[in-house]
Amino acid sequence: MGKFENTLESILRGSSDQNVAFGDLRHVLSRLGFDERIKGDHFIFSRDGVVEIINLQPIGNKAKAYQVKQVRNLIVKYKFAGDRA
């Protein structure tokens, strides 16, 4: 399994939201087809067909746990993970 798959599995498990690297979370969203724009320390992700906009800010090199949960909810809601969700 590659880094993308490992990070996606970690996000979907939800057992260590506070330990997801910010760069890995950005990479997952990028691979799932989200467009990224940056405004200050806000990384804003959007995608055609997805109503919600994801606004991420890092804490050091980690993602905020509640933001990892928001990403997980979108992955499950829109079935981006296929049969893994």
HELIX and SHEET records of a PDB file:
HELIX    1   1 LYS A    3  ARG A   13  1                                  11    
HELIX    2   2 ASP A   17  ASN A   19  5                                   3    
HELIX    3   3 PHE A   22  ARG A   31  1                                  10    
HELIX    4   4 ALA A   65  LYS A   77  1                                  13    
HELIX    5   5 GLY A   82  ARG A   84  5                                   3    
SHEET    1   A 3 ASP A  35  LYS A  39  0                                        
SHEET    2   A 3 HIS A  42  SER A  46 -1                                        
SHEET    3   A 3 ILE A  54  LEU A  56 -1                                        
SHEET    1   B 2 PRO A  58  ILE A  59  0                                        
SHEET    2   B 2 LYS A  62  ALA A  63 -1                                        
END                                                                             
